[in-house]
């Protein structure tokens, strides 16, 4: 979705940039900048997606960082590294 589409979706839910910013806990300018792709904030992007009841991938398909779950990805990498060390006999098994 582009900036205008996100704004229309917010208005359809009875929300404004100002209200969205207040609810999210930041300024309305920051919300507008994230939606216009002038700033990045996973927290704001996720919040906007929830407010307009759409998947984050549908709202921000052009920002790959928003598509993956960083914590899950990190834990998977940790688990893989532990398994490699365990296979080499250098650490306890995962």
SEFIZA-3560 file (N, C-alpha, C; in Angstrom, 3 decimals):
REM SEFIZA-3560
<numar><xx>0.849</xx><yy>-1.180</yy><zz>0.000</zz><atom>N</atom></numar>
<numar><xx>0.000</xx><yy>0.000</yy><zz>0.000</zz><atom>CA</atom></numar>
<numar><xx>0.891</xx><yy>1.239</yy><zz>0.000</zz><atom>C</atom></numar>
<numar><xx>0.446</xx><yy>2.256</yy><zz>-0.669</zz><atom>N</atom></numar>
<numar><xx>1.198</xx><yy>3.496</yy><zz>-0.631</zz><atom>CA</atom></numar>
<numar><xx>0.636</xx><yy>4.413</yy><zz>0.460</zz><atom>C</atom></numar>
<numar><xx>1.269</xx><yy>5.554</yy><zz>0.613</zz><atom>N</atom></numar>
<numar><xx>0.898</xx><yy>6.515</yy><zz>1.659</zz><atom>CA</atom></numar>
<numar><xx>-0.594</xx><yy>6.881</yy><zz>1.606</zz><atom>C</atom></numar>
<numar><xx>-1.065</xx><yy>7.194</yy><zz>0.417</zz><atom>N</atom></numar>
<numar><xx>-2.460</xx><yy>7.614</yy><zz>0.258</zz><atom>CA</atom></numar>
<numar><xx>-3.426</xx><yy>6.472</yy><zz>0.605</zz><atom>C</atom></numar>
<numar><xx>-3.089</xx><yy>5.260</yy><zz>0.195</zz><atom>N</atom></numar>
<numar><xx>-3.939</xx><yy>4.106</yy><zz>0.500</zz><atom>CA</atom></numar>
<numar><xx>-3.979</xx><yy>3.823</yy><zz>2.000</zz><atom>C</atom></numar>
<numar><xx>-2.836</xx><yy>3.968</yy><zz>2.662</zz><atom>N</atom></numar>
<numar><xx>-2.801</xx><yy>3.762</yy><zz>4.113</zz><atom>CA</atom></numar>
<numar><xx>-3.648</xx><yy>4.830</yy><zz>4.798</zz><atom>C</atom></numar>
<numar><xx>-3.520</xx><yy>6.069</yy><zz>4.345</zz><atom>N</atom></numar>
<numar><xx>-4.307</xx><yy>7.162</yy><zz>4.922</zz><atom>CA</atom></numar>
<numar><xx>-5.802</xx><yy>6.896</yy><zz>4.740</zz><atom>C</atom></numar>
<numar><xx>-6.200</xx><yy>6.456</yy><zz>3.555</zz><atom>N</atom></numar>
<numar><xx>-7.610</xx><yy>6.144</yy><zz>3.301</zz><atom>CA</atom></numar>
<numar><xx>-8.092</xx><yy>4.984</yy><zz>4.177</zz><atom>C</atom></numar>
<numar><xx>-7.235</xx><yy>3.983</yy><zz>4.369</zz><atom>N</atom></numar>
<numar><xx>-7.599</xx><yy>2.844</yy><zz>5.223</zz><atom>CA</atom></numar>
<numar><xx>-7.781</xx><yy>3.288</yy><zz>6.670</zz><atom>C</atom></numar>
<numar><xx>-6.914</xx><yy>4.175</yy><zz>7.139</zz><atom>N</atom></numar>
<numar><xx>-7.069</xx><yy>4.716</yy><zz>8.496</zz><atom>CA</atom></numar>
<numar><xx>-8.376</xx><yy>5.481</yy><zz>8.610</zz><atom>C</atom></numar>
<numar><xx>-8.658</xx><yy>6.336</yy><zz>7.629</zz><atom>N</atom></numar>
<numar><xx>-9.899</xx><yy>7.121</yy><zz>7.656</zz><atom>CA</atom></numar>
<numar><xx>-11.126</xx><yy>6.220</yy><zz>7.625</zz><atom>C</atom></numar>
<numar><xx>-11.043</xx><yy>5.124</yy><zz>6.874</zz><atom>N</atom></numar>
<numar><xx>-12.156</xx><yy>4.172</yy><zz>6.811</zz><atom>CA</atom></numar>
<numar><xx>-12.430</xx><yy>3.538</yy><zz>8.168</zz><atom>C</atom></numar>
<numar><xx>-11.394</xx><yy>3.453</yy><zz>9.002</zz><atom>N</atom></numar>
<numar><xx>-11.541</xx><yy>2.920</yy><zz>10.368</zz><atom>CA</atom></numar>
<numar><xx>-11.865</xx><yy>4.027</yy><zz>11.365</zz><atom>C</atom></numar>
<numar><xx>-12.033</xx><yy>5.254</yy><zz>10.864</zz><atom>N</atom></numar>
<numar><xx>-12.361</xx><yy>6.374</yy><zz>11.739</zz><atom>CA</atom></numar>
<numar><xx>-11.155</xx><yy>6.954</yy><zz>12.460</zz><atom>C</atom></numar>
<numar><xx>-9.961</xx><yy>6.728</yy><zz>11.910</zz><atom>N</atom></numar>
<numar><xx>-8.743</xx><yy>7.191</yy><zz>12.551</zz><atom>CA</atom></numar>
<numar><xx>-8.044</xx><yy>8.248</yy><zz>11.696</zz><atom>C</atom></numar>
<numar><xx>-7.298</xx><yy>9.099</yy><zz>12.344</zz><atom>N</atom></numar>
<numar><xx>-6.484</xx><yy>10.099</yy><zz>11.661</zz><atom>CA</atom></numar>
<numar><xx>-5.018</xx><yy>9.815</yy><zz>11.980</zz><atom>C</atom></numar>
<numar><xx>-4.130</xx><yy>10.539</yy><zz>11.315</zz><atom>N</atom></numar>
<numar><xx>-2.710</xx><yy>10.411</yy><zz>11.638</zz><atom>CA</atom></numar>
<numar><xx>-2.473</xx><yy>10.766</yy><zz>13.106</zz><atom>C</atom></numar>
<numar><xx>-3.143</xx><yy>11.804</yy><zz>13.562</zz><atom>N</atom></numar>
<numar><xx>-2.974</xx><yy>12.277</yy><zz>14.935</zz><atom>CA</atom></numar>
<numar><xx>-3.391</xx><yy>11.204</yy><zz>15.944</zz><atom>C</atom></numar>
<numar><xx>-4.544</xx><yy>10.602</yy><zz>15.708</zz><atom>N</atom></numar>
<numar><xx>-5.040</xx><yy>9.546</yy><zz>16.607</zz><atom>CA</atom></numar>
<numar><xx>-4.105</xx><yy>8.334</yy><zz>16.558</zz><atom>C</atom></numar>
<numar><xx>-3.674</xx><yy>7.956</yy><zz>15.357</zz><atom>N</atom></numar>
<numar><xx>-2.768</xx><yy>6.808</yy><zz>15.224</zz><atom>CA</atom></numar>
<numar><xx>-1.475</xx><yy>7.059</yy><zz>15.995</zz><atom>C</atom></numar>
<numar><xx>-0.927</xx><yy>8.249</yy><zz>15.868</zz><atom>N</atom></numar>
<numar><xx>0.293</xx><yy>8.582</yy><zz>16.596</zz><atom>CA</atom></numar>
<numar><xx>0.102</xx><yy>8.514</yy><zz>18.095</zz><atom>C</atom></numar>
<numar><xx>-1.015</xx><yy>9.042</yy><zz>18.557</zz><atom>N</atom></numar>
<numar><xx>-1.316</xx><yy>9.034</yy><zz>19.994</zz><atom>CA</atom></numar>
<numar><xx>-1.429</xx><yy>7.600</yy><zz>20.509</zz><atom>C</atom></numar>
<numar><xx>-2.132</xx><yy>6.763</yy><zz>19.769</zz><atom>N</atom></numar>
<numar><xx>-2.334</xx><yy>5.373</yy><zz>20.179</zz><atom>CA</atom></numar>
<numar><xx>-1.015</xx><yy>4.598</yy><zz>20.147</zz><atom>C</atom></numar>
<numar><xx>-0.209</xx><yy>4.831</yy><zz>19.121</zz><atom>N</atom></numar>
<numar><xx>1.057</xx><yy>4.108</yy><zz>18.960</zz><atom>CA</atom></numar>
<numar><xx>2.101</xx><yy>4.602</yy><zz>19.965</zz><atom>C</atom></numar>
<numar><xx>2.000</xx><yy>5.874</yy><zz>20.334</zz><atom>N</atom></numar>
<numar><xx>2.949</xx><yy>6.418</yy><zz>21.301</zz><atom>CA</atom></numar>
<numar><xx>4.081</xx><yy>7.181</yy><zz>20.643</zz><atom>C</atom></numar>
<numar><xx>3.774</xx><yy>7.816</yy><zz>19.520</zz><atom>N</atom></numar>
<numar><xx>4.776</xx><yy>8.632</yy><zz>18.843</zz><atom>CA</atom></numar>
<numar><xx>4.049</xx><yy>9.817</yy><zz>18.197</zz><atom>C</atom></numar>
<numar><xx>4.782</xx><yy>10.660</yy><zz>17.522</zz><atom>N</atom></numar>
<numar><xx>4.133</xx><yy>11.805</yy><zz>16.886</zz><atom>CA</atom></numar>
<numar><xx>3.429</xx><yy>11.375</yy><zz>15.603</zz><atom>C</atom></numar>
<numar><xx>2.429</xx><yy>12.151</yy><zz>15.231</zz><atom>N</atom></numar>
<numar><xx>1.743</xx><yy>11.840</yy><zz>13.977</zz><atom>CA</atom></numar>
<numar><xx>2.685</xx><yy>12.023</yy><zz>12.791</zz><atom>C</atom></numar>
<numar><xx>3.665</xx><yy>12.924</yy><zz>12.925</zz><atom>N</atom></numar>
<numar><xx>4.632</xx><yy>13.121</yy><zz>11.856</zz><atom>CA</atom></numar>
<numar><xx>5.467</xx><yy>11.859</yy><zz>11.635</zz><atom>C</atom></numar>
<numar><xx>5.835</xx><yy>11.193</yy><zz>12.724</zz><atom>N</atom></numar>
<numar><xx>6.616</xx><yy>9.961</yy><zz>12.589</zz><atom>CA</atom></numar>
<numar><xx>5.787</xx><yy>8.872</yy><zz>11.902</zz><atom>C</atom></numar>
<numar><xx>4.529</xx><yy>8.759</yy><zz>12.281</zz><atom>N</atom></numar>
<numar><xx>3.646</xx><yy>7.781</yy><zz>11.637</zz><atom>CA</atom></numar>
<numar><xx>3.558</xx><yy>8.080</yy><zz>10.145</zz><atom>C</atom></numar>
<numar><xx>3.365</xx><yy>9.345</yy><zz>9.802</zz><atom>N</atom></numar>
<numar><xx>3.265</xx><yy>9.744</yy><zz>8.399</zz><atom>CA</atom></numar>
<numar><xx>4.567</xx><yy>9.437</yy><zz>7.654</zz><atom>C</atom></numar>
<numar><xx>5.706</xx><yy>9.691</yy><zz>8.289</zz><atom>N</atom></numar>
<numar><xx>6.991</xx><yy>9.429</yy><zz>7.646</zz><atom>CA</atom></numar>
<numar><xx>7.227</xx><yy>7.940</yy><zz>7.413</zz><atom>C</atom></numar>
<numar><xx>6.833</xx><yy>7.109</yy><zz>8.350</zz><atom>N</atom></numar>
<numar><xx>6.963</xx><yy>5.661</yy><zz>8.169</zz><atom>CA</atom></numar>
<numar><xx>6.069</xx><yy>5.205</yy><zz>7.020</zz><atom>C</atom></numar>
<numar><xx>4.856</xx><yy>5.698</yy><zz>6.972</zz><atom>N</atom></numar>
<numar><xx>3.923</xx><yy>5.304</yy><zz>5.918</zz><atom>CA</atom></numar>
<numar><xx>4.342</xx><yy>5.827</yy><zz>4.546</zz><atom>C</atom></numar>
<numar><xx>5.061</xx><yy>6.945</yy><zz>4.526</zz><atom>N</atom></numar>
<numar><xx>5.555</xx><yy>7.517</yy><zz>3.272</zz><atom>CA</atom></numar>
<numar><xx>6.931</xx><yy>6.961</yy><zz>2.911</zz><atom>C</atom></numar>
<numar><xx>7.454</xx><yy>6.039</yy><zz>3.742</zz><atom>N</atom></numar>
<numar><xx>8.760</xx><yy>5.403</yy><zz>3.535</zz><atom>CA</atom></numar>
<numar><xx>9.914</xx><yy>6.389</yy><zz>3.652</zz><atom>C</atom></numar>
<numar><xx>9.734</xx><yy>7.459</yy><zz>4.402</zz><atom>N</atom></numar>
<numar><xx>10.825</xx><yy>8.403</yy><zz>4.676</zz><atom>CA</atom></numar>
<numar><xx>11.552</xx><yy>8.037</yy><zz>5.962</zz><atom>C</atom></numar>
<numar><xx>10.968</xx><yy>7.133</yy><zz>6.745</zz><atom>N</atom></numar>
<numar><xx>11.568</xx><yy>6.636</yy><zz>7.988</zz><atom>CA</atom></numar>
<numar><xx>11.166</xx><yy>5.172</yy><zz>8.130</zz><atom>C</atom></numar>
<numar><xx>11.944</xx><yy>4.423</yy><zz>8.893</zz><atom>N</atom></numar>
<numar><xx>11.614</xx><yy>3.016</yy><zz>9.146</zz><atom>CA</atom></numar>
<numar><xx>11.412</xx><yy>2.786</yy><zz>10.630</zz><atom>C</atom></numar>
<numar><xx>10.352</xx><yy>2.074</yy><zz>10.953</zz><atom>N</atom></numar>
<numar><xx>10.071</xx><yy>1.683</yy><zz>12.325</zz><atom>CA</atom></numar>
<numar><xx>9.179</xx><yy>0.452</yy><zz>12.280</zz><atom>C</atom></numar>
<numar><xx>9.734</xx><yy>-0.670</yy><zz>12.689</zz><atom>N</atom></numar>
<numar><xx>8.963</xx><yy>-1.911</yy><zz>12.698</zz><atom>CA</atom></numar>
<numar><xx>7.764</xx><yy>-1.788</yy><zz>13.631</zz><atom>C</atom></numar>
<numar><xx>7.965</xx><yy>-1.148</yy><zz>14.778</zz><atom>N</atom></numar>
<numar><xx>6.874</xx><yy>-0.991</yy><zz>15.742</zz><atom>CA</atom></numar>
<numar><xx>5.728</xx><yy>-0.179</yy><zz>15.140</zz><atom>C</atom></numar>
<numar><xx>6.037</xx><yy>0.923</yy><zz>14.493</zz><atom>N</atom></numar>
<numar><xx>4.997</xx><yy>1.755</yy><zz>13.882</zz><atom>CA</atom></numar>
<numar><xx>4.343</xx><yy>1.009</yy><zz>12.723</zz><atom>C</atom></numar>
<numar><xx>5.138</xx><yy>0.345</yy><zz>11.910</zz><atom>N</atom></numar>
<numar><xx>4.587</xx><yy>-0.394</yy><zz>10.769</zz><atom>CA</atom></numar>
<numar><xx>3.640</xx><yy>-1.497</yy><zz>11.238</zz><atom>C</atom></numar>
<numar><xx>4.045</xx><yy>-2.238</yy><zz>12.255</zz><atom>N</atom></numar>
<numar><xx>3.159</xx><yy>-3.289</yy><zz>12.792</zz><atom>CA</atom></numar>
<numar><xx>1.888</xx><yy>-2.685</yy><zz>13.378</zz><atom>C</atom></numar>
<numar><xx>2.035</xx><yy>-1.582</yy><zz>14.080</zz><atom>N</atom></numar>
<numar><xx>0.876</xx><yy>-0.931</yy><zz>14.695</zz><atom>CA</atom></numar>
<numar><xx>-0.112</xx><yy>-0.447</yy><zz>13.640</zz><atom>C</atom></numar>
<numar><xx>0.394</xx><yy>0.166</yy><zz>12.584</zz><atom>N</atom></numar>
<numar><xx>-0.469</xx><yy>0.631</yy><zz>11.500</zz><atom>CA</atom></numar>
<numar><xx>-1.207</xx><yy>-0.554</yy><zz>10.888</zz><atom>C</atom></numar>
<numar><xx>-0.490</xx><yy>-1.644</yy><zz>10.660</zz><atom>N</atom></numar>
<numar><xx>-1.110</xx><yy>-2.840</yy><zz>10.085</zz><atom>CA</atom></numar>
<numar><xx>-2.243</xx><yy>-3.356</yy><zz>10.959</zz><atom>C</atom></numar>
<numar><xx>-2.022</xx><yy>-3.340</yy><zz>12.260</zz><atom>N</atom></numar>
<numar><xx>-3.065</xx><yy>-3.800</yy><zz>13.185</zz><atom>CA</atom></numar>
<numar><xx>-4.257</xx><yy>-2.837</yy><zz>13.159</zz><atom>C</atom></numar>
<numar><xx>-3.964</xx><yy>-1.540</yy><zz>13.158</zz><atom>N</atom></numar>
<numar><xx>-5.046</xx><yy>-0.549</yy><zz>13.174</zz><atom>CA</atom></numar>
<numar><xx>-5.933</xx><yy>-0.630</yy><zz>11.928</zz><atom>C</atom></numar>
<numar><xx>-5.341</xx><yy>-0.940</yy><zz>10.777</zz><atom>N</atom></numar>
<numar><xx>-6.155</xx><yy>-1.023</yy><zz>9.560</zz><atom>CA</atom></numar>
<numar><xx>-6.550</xx><yy>-2.463</yy><zz>9.231</zz><atom>C</atom></numar>
<numar><xx>-6.183</xx><yy>-3.374</yy><zz>10.142</zz><atom>N</atom></numar>
<numar><xx>-6.571</xx><yy>-4.780</yy><zz>10.047</zz><atom>CA</atom></numar>
<numar><xx>-6.116</xx><yy>-5.432</yy><zz>8.749</zz><atom>C</atom></numar>
<numar><xx>-4.841</xx><yy>-5.221</yy><zz>8.429</zz><atom>N</atom></numar>
<numar><xx>-4.238</xx><yy>-5.859</yy><zz>7.260</zz><atom>CA</atom></numar>
<numar><xx>-2.898</xx><yy>-6.440</yy><zz>7.667</zz><atom>C</atom></numar>
<numar><xx>-2.456</xx><yy>-7.457</yy><zz>6.941</zz><atom>N</atom></numar>
<numar><xx>-1.167</xx><yy>-8.061</yy><zz>7.191</zz><atom>CA</atom></numar>
<numar><xx>-0.060</xx><yy>-7.066</yy><zz>6.848</zz><atom>C</atom></numar>
<numar><xx>0.990</xx><yy>-7.070</yy><zz>7.632</zz><atom>N</atom></numar>
<numar><xx>2.083</xx><yy>-6.121</yy><zz>7.410</zz><atom>CA</atom></numar>
<numar><xx>2.696</xx><yy>-6.295</yy><zz>6.024</zz><atom>C</atom></numar>
<numar><xx>2.710</xx><yy>-7.512</yy><zz>5.506</zz><atom>N</atom></numar>
<numar><xx>3.250</xx><yy>-7.758</yy><zz>4.166</zz><atom>CA</atom></numar>
<numar><xx>2.394</xx><yy>-7.102</yy><zz>3.090</zz><atom>C</atom></numar>
<numar><xx>1.103</xx><yy>-6.936</yy><zz>3.356</zz><atom>N</atom></numar>
<numar><xx>0.223</xx><yy>-6.265</yy><zz>2.396</zz><atom>CA</atom></numar>
<numar><xx>0.360</xx><yy>-4.751</yy><zz>2.470</zz><atom>C</atom></numar>
<numar><xx>0.669</xx><yy>-4.241</yy><zz>3.650</zz><atom>N</atom></numar>
<numar><xx>0.775</xx><yy>-2.796</yy><zz>3.842</zz><atom>CA</atom></numar>
<numar><xx>2.150</xx><yy>-2.281</yy><zz>3.422</zz><atom>C</atom></numar>
<numar><xx>3.190</xx><yy>-3.025</yy><zz>3.753</zz><atom>N</atom></numar>
<numar><xx>4.569</xx><yy>-2.604</yy><zz>3.456</zz><atom>CA</atom></numar>
<numar><xx>5.315</xx><yy>-3.705</yy><zz>2.690</zz><atom>C</atom></numar>
<numar><xx>4.831</xx><yy>-4.094</yy><zz>1.508</zz><atom>N</atom></numar>
<numar><xx>5.476</xx><yy>-5.191</yy><zz>0.781</zz><atom>CA</atom></numar>
<numar><xx>6.874</xx><yy>-4.844</yy><zz>0.259</zz><atom>C</atom></numar>
<numar><xx>7.170</xx><yy>-3.562</yy><zz>0.193</zz><atom>N</atom></numar>
<numar><xx>8.434</xx><yy>-3.094</yy><zz>-0.366</zz><atom>CA</atom></numar>
<numar><xx>9.559</xx><yy>-2.991</yy><zz>0.667</zz><atom>C</atom></numar>
<numar><xx>9.286</xx><yy>-3.342</yy><zz>1.921</zz><atom>N</atom></numar>
<numar><xx>10.310</xx><yy>-3.245</yy><zz>2.966</zz><atom>CA</atom></numar>
<numar><xx>10.532</xx><yy>-4.639</yy><zz>3.557</zz><atom>C</atom></numar>
<numar><xx>11.541</xx><yy>-5.344</yy><zz>3.043</zz><atom>N</atom></numar>
<numar><xx>11.788</xx><yy>-6.737</yy><zz>3.466</zz><atom>CA</atom></numar>
<numar><xx>12.007</xx><yy>-6.888</yy><zz>4.972</zz><atom>C</atom></numar>
<numar><xx>12.611</xx><yy>-5.898</yy><zz>5.594</zz><atom>N</atom></numar>
<numar><xx>12.890</xx><yy>-5.974</yy><zz>7.039</zz><atom>CA</atom></numar>
<numar><xx>11.608</xx><yy>-6.151</yy><zz>7.851</zz><atom>C</atom></numar>
<numar><xx>10.508</xx><yy>-5.623</yy><zz>7.343</zz><atom>N</atom></numar>
<numar><xx>9.240</xx><yy>-5.746</yy><zz>8.062</zz><atom>CA</atom></numar>
<numar><xx>8.606</xx><yy>-7.123</yy><zz>7.884</zz><atom>C</atom></numar>
<numar><xx>9.075</xx><yy>-7.876</yy><zz>6.908</zz><atom>N</atom></numar>
<numar><xx>8.434</xx><yy>-9.145</yy><zz>6.569</zz><atom>CA</atom></numar>
<numar><xx>8.844</xx><yy>-10.296</yy><zz>7.469</zz><atom>C</atom></numar>
<numar><xx>10.053</xx><yy>-10.238</yy><zz>8.019</zz><atom>N</atom></numar>
<numar><xx>10.535</xx><yy>-11.371</yy><zz>8.807</zz><atom>CA</atom></numar>
<numar><xx>10.478</xx><yy>-11.060</yy><zz>10.294</zz><atom>C</atom></numar>
<numar><xx>10.376</xx><yy>-12.106</yy><zz>11.058</zz><atom>N</atom></numar>
<numar><xx>10.381</xx><yy>-11.983</yy><zz>12.511</zz><atom>CA</atom></numar>
<numar><xx>11.832</xx><yy>-12.094</yy><zz>12.975</zz><atom>C</atom></numar>
<numar><xx>12.419</xx><yy>-10.976</yy><zz>13.344</zz><atom>N</atom></numar>
<numar><xx>13.836</xx><yy>-10.908</yy><zz>13.691</zz><atom>CA</atom></numar>
<numar><xx>14.178</xx><yy>-11.842</yy><zz>14.844</zz><atom>C</atom></numar>
<numar><xx>13.349</xx><yy>-11.902</yy><zz>15.867</zz><atom>N</atom></numar>
<numar><xx>13.639</xx><yy>-12.758</yy><zz>17.023</zz><atom>CA</atom></numar>
<numar><xx>13.629</xx><yy>-14.230</yy><zz>16.639</zz><atom>C</atom></numar>
<numar><xx>12.669</xx><yy>-14.628</yy><zz>15.823</zz><atom>N</atom></numar>
<numar><xx>12.600</xx><yy>-16.017</yy><zz>15.380</zz><atom>CA</atom></numar>
<numar><xx>13.800</xx><yy>-16.350</yy><zz>14.511</zz><atom>C</atom></numar>
<numar><xx>14.157</xx><yy>-15.441</yy><zz>13.600</zz><atom>N</atom></numar>
<numar><xx>15.316</xx><yy>-15.654</yy><zz>12.742</zz><atom>CA</atom></numar>
<numar><xx>16.583</xx><yy>-15.788</yy><zz>13.571</zz><atom>C</atom></numar>
<numar><xx>16.751</xx><yy>-14.929</yy><zz>14.565</zz><atom>N</atom></numar>
<numar><xx>17.938</xx><yy>-14.965</yy><zz>15.420</zz><atom>CA</atom></numar>
<numar><xx>17.996</xx><yy>-16.283</yy><zz>16.183</zz><atom>C</atom></numar>
<numar><xx>16.890</xx><yy>-16.725</yy><zz>16.737</zz><atom>N</atom></numar>
<numar><xx>16.874</xx><yy>-17.968</yy><zz>17.498</zz><atom>CA</atom></numar>
<numar><xx>17.193</xx><yy>-19.153</yy><zz>16.604</zz><atom>C</atom></numar>
<numar><xx>16.710</xx><yy>-19.136</yy><zz>15.377</zz><atom>N</atom></numar>
<numar><xx>17.020</xx><yy>-20.221</yy><zz>14.439</zz><atom>CA</atom></numar>
<numar><xx>18.516</xx><yy>-20.271</yy><zz>14.154</zz><atom>C</atom></numar>
<numar><xx>19.139</xx><yy>-19.106</yy><zz>13.979</zz><atom>N</atom></numar>
<numar><xx>20.584</xx><yy>-19.062</yy><zz>13.740</zz><atom>CA</atom></numar>
<numar><xx>21.359</xx><yy>-19.573</yy><zz>14.954</zz><atom>C</atom></numar>
<numar><xx>20.908</xx><yy>-19.207</yy><zz>16.143</zz><atom>N</atom></numar>
<numar><xx>21.551</xx><yy>-19.674</yy><zz>17.380</zz><atom>CA</atom></numar>
<numar><xx>21.451</xx><yy>-21.194</yy><zz>17.486</zz><atom>C</atom></numar>
<numar><xx>20.266</xx><yy>-21.719</yy><zz>17.215</zz><atom>N</atom></numar>
<numar><xx>20.064</xx><yy>-23.167</yy><zz>17.292</zz><atom>CA</atom></numar>
<numar><xx>20.939</xx><yy>-23.905</yy><zz>16.285</zz><atom>C</atom></numar>
<numar><xx>21.058</xx><yy>-23.365</yy><zz>15.076</zz><atom>N</atom></numar>
<numar><xx>21.899</xx><yy>-23.994</yy><zz>14.051</zz><atom>CA</atom></numar>
<numar><xx>23.370</xx><yy>-23.975</yy><zz>14.471</zz><atom>C</atom></numar>
<numar><xx>23.817</xx><yy>-22.859</yy><zz>15.012</zz><atom>N</atom></numar>
<numar><xx>25.216</xx><yy>-22.739</yy><zz>15.442</zz><atom>CA</atom></numar>
<numar><xx>25.511</xx><yy>-23.706</yy><zz>16.594</zz><atom>C</atom></numar>
<numar><xx>24.582</xx><yy>-23.808</yy><zz>17.543</zz><atom>N</atom></numar>
<numar><xx>24.765</xx><yy>-24.746</yy><zz>18.659</zz><atom>CA</atom></numar>
<numar><xx>24.842</xx><yy>-26.184</yy><zz>18.153</zz><atom>C</atom></numar>
<numar><xx>24.018</xx><yy>-26.513</yy><zz>17.168</zz><atom>N</atom></numar>
<numar><xx>24.015</xx><yy>-27.869</yy><zz>16.616</zz><atom>CA</atom></numar>
<numar><xx>25.347</xx><yy>-28.171</yy><zz>15.936</zz><atom>C</atom></numar>
<numar><xx>25.903</xx><yy>-27.205</yy><zz>15.216</zz><atom>N</atom></numar>
<numar><xx>27.201</xx><yy>-27.399</yy><zz>14.559</zz><atom>CA</atom></numar>
<numar><xx>28.298</xx><yy>-27.645</yy><zz>15.596</zz><atom>C</atom></numar>
<numar><xx>28.286</xx><yy>-26.849</yy><zz>16.661</zz><atom>N</atom></numar>
<numar><xx>29.291</xx><yy>-27.025</yy><zz>17.711</zz><atom>CA</atom></numar>
<numar><xx>29.134</xx><yy>-28.372</yy><zz>18.399</zz><atom>C</atom></numar>
<numar><xx>27.890</xx><yy>-28.782</yy><zz>18.604</zz><atom>N</atom></numar>
<numar><xx>27.645</xx><yy>-30.075</yy><zz>19.245</zz><atom>CA</atom></numar>
<numar><xx>28.129</xx><yy>-31.217</yy><zz>18.356</zz><atom>C</atom></numar>
<numar><xx>27.921</xx><yy>-31.101</yy><zz>17.043</zz><atom>N</atom></numar>
<numar><xx>28.390</xx><yy>-32.142</yy><zz>16.112</zz><atom>CA</atom></numar>
<numar><xx>29.910</xx><yy>-32.241</yy><zz>16.132</zz><atom>C</atom></numar>
<numar><xx>30.550</xx><yy>-31.116</yy><zz>16.329</zz><atom>N</atom></numar>
<numar><xx>32.014</xx><yy>-31.088</yy><zz>16.355</zz><atom>CA</atom></numar>
<numar><xx>32.552</xx><yy>-31.482</yy><zz>17.738</zz><atom>C</atom></numar>
<numar><xx>31.654</xx><yy>-31.708</yy><zz>18.693</zz><atom>N</atom></numar>
<numar><xx>32.071</xx><yy>-32.090</yy><zz>20.036</zz><atom>CA</atom></numar>
<numar><xx>32.593</xx><yy>-30.912</yy><zz>20.849</zz><atom>C</atom></numar>
<numar><xx>32.233</xx><yy>-29.725</yy><zz>20.461</zz><atom>N</atom></numar>
<numar><xx>32.725</xx><yy>-28.524</yy><zz>21.140</zz><atom>CA</atom></numar>
<numar><xx>31.718</xx><yy>-27.905</yy><zz>22.084</zz><atom>C</atom></numar>
<numar><xx>30.514</xx><yy>-28.428</yy><zz>22.120</zz><atom>N</atom></numar>
<numar><xx>29.496</xx><yy>-27.861</yy><zz>23.004</zz><atom>CA</atom></numar>
<numar><xx>28.477</xx><yy>-28.938</yy><zz>23.320</zz><atom>C</atom></numar>
<numar><xx>27.653</xx><yy>-28.652</yy><zz>24.329</zz><atom>N</atom></numar>
<numar><xx>26.573</xx><yy>-29.569</yy><zz>24.666</zz><atom>CA</atom></numar>
<numar><xx>25.575</xx><yy>-29.591</yy><zz>23.512</zz><atom>C</atom></numar>
<numar><xx>24.853</xx><yy>-30.690</yy><zz>23.351</zz><atom>N</atom></numar>
<numar><xx>23.893</xx><yy>-30.787</yy><zz>22.260</zz><atom>CA</atom></numar>
<numar><xx>22.742</xx><yy>-29.813</yy><zz>22.473</zz><atom>C</atom></numar>
<numar><xx>22.184</xx><yy>-29.382</yy><zz>21.367</zz><atom>N</atom></numar>
<numar><xx>21.135</xx><yy>-28.352</yy><zz>21.386</zz><atom>CA</atom></numar>
<numar><xx>19.866</xx><yy>-28.822</yy><zz>21.954</zz><atom>C</atom></numar>
//
